[in-house]
Amino acid sequence: MPQQDIINAIRSLVKEGKSISTATVKARLNGSVDLPTLLALISRYKQSPHTLLATEPEAMASATPDASSTERALTDRVTELEARVVRLEQLLASISIQAQEPRN
């Protein structure tokens, strides 16, 4: 059974306000069901309902961040963390030097 049939069954149950479970989705479908696919789609729905139930490909695309913007954000974060490490190393060296100085 195609994934889209399972997704459509989940959509119809959601529209009716019914709970989404293996049993309710299986009951909605005609014929045999690939259980691993069914379980995976139900799990995906429970984790992120809006992405599974999106009706148009554009809606699916907007739900996931752009790869280049994610990469840019990660690069910025790494740069920021590297700068913090340098400052902490300098602070640690300063504290170490102060600890070695004789006290009067």
BELGI-V956989 format. One record per backbone hydrogen bond with DSSP energy under -0.5 kcal/mol. CO is the residue of the C=O (numbers start at 1). NH is the residue of the N-H. Records with the same first field share a line. If there is no record, write none. Layout:
CO->NH, NH
This chain:
2->5, 6
3->7
4->8
5->9
6->10
7->11
8->12
9->13
10->14
11->15
12->16
13->18
14->17
19->21
21->25
22->26
23->27
24->28
25->29
33->35
34->38
35->39
36->40
37->41
38->42
39->43
40->44
41->45
42->46
43->47
44->48
48->51, 52
49->53
50->54
56->59, 60
57->61
58->62
59->63
60->64
61->64
66->70
67->71
68->72
69->73
70->74
71->75
72->76
73->77
74->78
75->79
76->80
77->81
78->82
79->83
80->84
81->85
82->86
83->87
84->88
85->89
86->90
87->91
88->92
89->93
90->94
91->95
92->96
93->97
94->98
95->99
96->100
97->101
